[in-house]
């Protein structure tokens, strides 16, 4: 008892000392106490604790959790402090001595624990496990039988999940050996349950149903994962055929027992498990399922689309049956190639069965029932629309829930069947549309619901109906008129028509129709009905959207949307409204400026209210991104609100950054790109950057863009404050980063050198030796080599004195003569010139190497031929011939700044675009004529050496290159 008391106190202390990293009892123990687990609370002690039923249940619960979680760390032979084989053997024997745990939760944990051990040891080190379980499930004692069956299930589930080939082979052998027993066990418990439920023995029936469920779970794993070619196994196929018979028996059983029966929930769960067995088998073994296709379709269609299912089929079962039909219809294994002779016999057989089943009458009945029965809005949905429109809209847009929810499931099934059999079903659907021409009597609720359902079908099948429906005429002649019916009972039709147009607008809708549509939408928005609003985004977020058509309606629609944003209360609804507002702002861009005052005033309040809703804050960030782009330089007025948001979103020490970081970085970048000047607050936010660079996450590219934006915005102030931190961060990054990452880092350095050629090289001096060394060593990645040459080219051309210092430093480090190192650099530069693809960098290389002239240095003269070759290549890149004067001019030259003329389809230039343009006006690449520069350098070299020596130098150049050079220099 003393050891148990000690363990009780110890486990309690561990619990209060944050043994678990959260409040839930299923969370794993923290790592810091592993050694104590091994040294103080041995596995034997823990086993003694959780098997002693006289101890406090919480202590036993903790002990079993500790044992279970220790398996991963101490059970493997290669683990530190691993248990010996003798210890493990003793522990394994104790685990299966008796299955008599009275507490369900602890029993489940023990079963999982045994399964975890089985995953590592069964069958090689633990051959007795399966035989012991098989014997134990036969005993008459109810408790022992149930616990053994529970363990049998968890062991089977775990072994089935192993994926290595050797493990799969072991599981195949296991399945073959125990499948017959598992089937008989399942049949026994199933028959027992059915007998007990019909005699009214509910208590006994409940126990038997639990065993039926567990044995069926075992069979599910064995059937789906235990055989390579299950269709060749008579017992497997017999079991699958038996599933259909059992399903019918259980469905009839559910009809006969009342909803208050204690077995009801378990019964429905078992019925769903039957369907999961079939669905899983179809998914894993489509060709083995071929003999079951006909029976499966007959079964599913009869219960879902005929009277056979009335009073029996419950919603979850209907969803499963529909998924069944969908999986067979859409299964690629059952689709023959375009040339039938290229298809496998198995595919052709399955296709033949499908074709024979889906006859015209069957397809017509399925289509009609889907539309006229399952698509109808229910009384509950209509009531919810009236009483809780926000809840209704969220329910309607429930995401990828088609596998579990009825309405999305019916719609997905309709889409797949219509796509597969569109030639058969198109006339059926068009006939339904034609029968609904003209307005519908608002007093006839059923007719209104039928029209809503048919319009839903036409929207879902929009792409399939492209050639069969003249949507423009239908819109003008009928749909537009239906949008104008103002009666309250007509709301479902108005909402459906807007949704329908949203489905068709990207498929087939003429541009000149849009103003009529915008007018109708504006009138609907004035109703302030949320359900209408949720279908508003598609007409705006449209590929053929034209701003000029939308501008007359912009003010009123934006005002109505903003009012809606203030009125809604649900987080999801606010997010959707913000999404639509963002779409509008993005589409009209600068045209939004007169109308955003109210939104700008409201967003700070909304941000404060959404403190506990990070996803809503993400939507606010997205809206702000589009807002800043629309406001341009005027966005500076938002800084008191905007900059603290950026600060919070990009601070990795703040918990919300997990949700907000990506959008926060994008907002930071857009703010900088549109900022007219650098403010102290904007400069201060950059303190967040060092930690972001340390993360080395997928957001690194955006971080580099932000750094570049600061450099363009105000290079001197920014670099004076942060160049040291940046240089240190870059040095760390370059130690362990991808090739693409290296290029991104060096592009930032290149930008610094371009903007600030005098001080830039000194600020980033620690990075330059590795760049220089990369050139000398002949960096093998062309894109990296190109960037290296761009960086050194900037230094050489725009800061020759610093280049001399760098060259001297590198000569000392490499133990070479300075001239020899310079010669090696020029030689590698000439050799790898083809690595450079950007015309700007190619011209920069020519200018940089020419800047070494004039020179009487023997090494430079020795490399003169290469310098001229690069210069002529550069001239070919940048010179264009004037067809009238037959003279050449440098196409990269820029003489003055012009505001570009922006067409309607183009976005206006940002403040950063203007800054880049102004910088280009100071960049030698855009201000120095390469033609003129070549001429002046050659002339200076001639003057330095004299005519005779210069001619001797020119003779080292290929005659063809000299001819091309003379052609470019005509007129000088």
Residue, then its C-alpha position, 0 to 999 in steps of 0.5 A: x500500500x505504501x507504494x500505491x500511496x506514494x504513487x498517488x501523491x507523486x501522480x497528483x504532484x505531477x498533475x499539478x506540476x503541469x504533467x499535461x500541457x492542457x486541461x484535457x486528460x488525453x494530452x501526452x505528458x510533457x517530456x521533462x519527466x521522462x527519466x523520472x518515469x523510467x527511474x521512479x515509476x517503472x512500467x511494472x509499478x504503473x501496471x500494478x496501479x492501473x490493474x488494482x481496482x481498489x485504487x482511486x479511479x483518477x490515479x489508475x487513469x493517470x497510470x494507464x496514460x503514463x504507461x501508454x505514452x511511455x511505450x513510444x519512448x521506451x519500448x523500441x529496442x533502439x530507444x534510450x533507456x529502452x526496456x529489456x526483452x525480459x521486462x517487456x515479456x513480463x509486462x506483455x503477459x500481465x496485460x492479457x492475463x485478465x480482461x476485467x476492467x470495470x471502468x469503460x474509459x480505462x478499459x479503452x485506454x488499456x485496449x489502445x495501450x495493448x494495440x500500441x505494444x502489438x504494433x511493435x511486437x506482434x506477432x514476432x515477439x508476441x505470438x500469443x496475443x491473437x490466440x489469447x484474444x480469440x479465446x477470451x472473446x468466447x467466454x461467457x462472462x459479459x465483462x471479460x467478453x466485451x473487454x477482450x472484443x474491444x482489445x481485439x478491435x483496437x489491435x486489428x485497427x492498429x495492425x491494419x494501419x501499418x504500411x511497410x510491405x513486410x507488415x502488410x504481408x503479416x497482416x494478410x496472413x493474420x486476416x486469412x487465419x482469423x477471418x472465418x472466426x471473425x465472421x462467425x463471431x459477428x453473425x453470432x452477436x448479430x443474431x443474438x441482438x435481433x432475437x433479443x430486440x424482437x422479444x423486448x429484452x432491451x438491456x440484453x439487446x444493448x449489450x449484444x448490439x455493442x458486441x455486434x458493433x465491435x465485431x463488425x469494426x474488426x471485420x471492416x479492417x480485415x475485409x478492407x485491408x487484409x486481402x490483396x485480391x479479396x474478390x477471390x476469397x469466398x468468405x470475404x465476398x460472402x460477408x459483403x453480400x451478407x452485409x446487404x441482408x443485415x442492413x435490410x434487417x437492421x433497417x426494418x428493426x429501426x422501423x419497428x422500435x420507437x425513437x425512445x428505445x435505448x438501442x436507437x442511437x447504437x442501432x443507427x450507428x451500426x447501420x452507418x457502419x455497414x455502409x462504411x464497410x461497403x464504401x471503404x471496400x469500394x474505395x480500396x478495391x474498386x475491381x473486386x467490388x464489381x460483382x457488388x455494383x448492381x446490388x449496391x445501386x439497387x439497394x441505394x436507389x431503392x432506399x433513397x429514390x423510392x417508397x422503400x425508404x419511407x419511414x426507414x431511411x434517416x438523414x445520415x443513412x441517406x447521405x451514405x447511400x448518396x455517397x455510394x451512388x456518387x462513388x460508383x458513378x464517378x469512379x475512374x476505375x469504371x470509366x473506359x478509355x475513349x478507345x474502348x479497346x484500350x480499356x481493361x476487361x475489368x473496366x469494361x465489365x464494370x462500365x457495362x453493369x453501370x450502363x445497364x442499371x442507369x437506364x433512361x427511366x432510372x436516371x429520369x426518376x433520380x433527377x426528378x426526385x433529387x430536384x423535386x424532393x431533396x432540393x426543396x427548402x424545408x419548413x425548418x430552413x424557411x423558419x430559420x431564414x425568417x428568425x435567424x438569417x445569419x445562421x441560415x446563410x452560414x448553414x447554406x455555405x457550410x464548406x466541404x460538408x457534402x460527405x456528412x450533410x444532406x443538402x450539400x450531398x444531394x447537390x454534389x450527387x446531382x452535379x456528378x450524375x448530370x455530368x456523367x449522363x448530361x445527354x440523357x438528363x439535359x432534356x429532363x431538366x429543360x422540360x422542368x424549366x419550361x414548365x415553370x415559365x412566367x411568374x408563379x402564384x405567391x400563394x402557392x408555396x409548393x410551386x415556389x419551392x419547386x421553382x427554387x429547386x429547379x433554378x438550383x439545378x440549372x445553376x449547378x449544371x451551368x457548364x453542362x447546359x452551356x449549349x442548351x440554354x440561351x441564358x441572356x434571353x432567359x435573363x431578359x425575358x423572365x429572370x429579371x422580371x422575377x427579381x422585381x417581384x417584391x412580395x415577401x413570399x417571393x423571397x426564395x425565388x429572388x435569392x435563388x435567381x441572384x445565386x443562379x446568375x452568379x453561377x452563369x455569369x462566368x459561363x454565359x452572360x453578355x457584358x452589356x447585360x450587367x448594368x441591368x443586373x447591378x440595378x436589380x442587385x441594388x434594389x435587393x440590397x435595399x431590402x437588407x435581407x442577408x440571404x440576398x447579400x450572400x449571393x452578391x459577390x459573384x457578379x462583382x468578382x467576375x472575369x469580365x467585370x468592367x469598372x465603367x459599368x459598375x461606377x454608377x452603382x458604386x456609391x449606393x452599393x458600397x453604402x448599403x454593404x457598409x450598413x450591412x457590415x455594421x448590422x450583422x453580429x455573427x463573426x462568419x457573416x462579418x467576414x463574408x461582408x468584408x470579403x465582398x467589400x474587398x472585392x468591390x474595392x479591388x475591382x474599382x481601385x482608386x475610384x473607391x476613394x470618395x466613398x471609404x470614409x465611413x469604412x475607415x472610421x468603422x474598422x478600428x472599432x471592428x478590430x477592437x471588437x474582434x480581439x477574440x476572433x482571429x479569423x475575422x481579424x484576418x478578413x479585416x487585414x485583407x480588406x485593409x490591403x485592398x483599401x490601401x491599394x485603392x487609397x494610394x498615397x492618401x493611405x498615410x491618413x490611416x497610419x494611427x490605426x494601421x501601423x499598430x495593426x501591422x506591429x501586432x500582426x508581425x510580432x512573432x512574440x505575440x500569440x495572434x501572429x500565428x493567424x495574422x502573420x501572412x496577411x499582416x506581412x502583405x499589409x505591411x508591404x502594401x503600406x510601404x509601396x503606397x507610402x509617400x514618405x517614411x515616418x518614425x512609426x513606420x521605421x520603428x516597426x522594422x524592429x519585428x524583422x530580425x525575428x521574422x528572418x530567423x523563422x526562415x518560413x515560407x513568408x521569407x520572400x515577402x520579408x525580402x520585398x518589405x526590406x526592398x520597399x524600405x530601401x526604396x522609400x528612404x535608404x539613408x535613414x533606414x540603412x543608418x538604423x538597421x543595416x548592421x542588424x540586416x547584415x548579421x541576419x543575412x550572414x546567418x541566413x546564407x549559412x543554411x538556405x536554398x539556392x533561391x533564398x541566396x538569390x533573394x538575399x543578394x538581390x536585396x544587397x544589390x538594391x542597396x548598392x544601386x540606391x546607395x553606391x557610396x555607403x552600401x558596400x561598407x554597410x554590407x562588407x561582411x557579405x561581399x567576400x563570399x560573393x567574390x569567392x563564389x565568382x572565383x570558384x565558378x559558382x555552378x548555379x547560373x542564377x546564383x552566379x548571375x546575382x554574384x556578378x550583379x553585386x560585384x558589378x555594382x561595386x566595381x562600376x559605382x565604387x571603384x575605391x571600395x572594389x580596390x580594398x575588397x580586391x586587396x582583402x581577397x588577395x590576402x585571404x587567398x594568398x594570391x597576387x592582387x593582379x592574378x586575382x583580378x585576372x582570374x575574376x575577369x576570366x571567370x566573368x567572361x566565361x560565365x557571361x551567358x549565365x546572365x539573362x537579364x538585359x540590365x545585368x548584361x549591360x551592367x557587366x559590360x559597363x563594369x568591366x569597361x570601367x577598368x579601362x584605360x589601364x596599362x596593367x598587363x593583366x587587364x591588357x591580357x584580358x582586353x579581348x574578353x572585355x571587348x567580347x562582353x562589350x559587343x555582347x552588351x551592345x547587341x543586347x541594348x542597341x536598336x537600329x533606327x530604320x530611318x536614320x540607319x543609326x543605333x541607339x541604346x534602348x535602355x536610356x531614360x532621360x526624364x520621368x513621365x507619368x505613365x498613361x494608365x488604361x482602364x485595365x491597368x492598375x495605377x502606379x504605386x508610390x514605389x513604382x514612381x520611386x523605382x522610376x526616379x532611381x532608374x534616372x540615376x542608375x548608370x545602366x539607364x543613364x549611360x549610353x553603352x555605345x558612348x561609353x565603349x567609344x570613350x574607354x577605347x579612345x582613352x586606352x588608345x591615348x594611354x598606349x599610343x596608336x601602335x600599342x593600341x592596334x596591337x591590343x586590338x589585334x588580340x580581338x577576333x576580327x568578326x567581333x572588331x567588325x561588329x564593334x566598328x558597325x556599332x560605333x559608326x558616327x563617332 
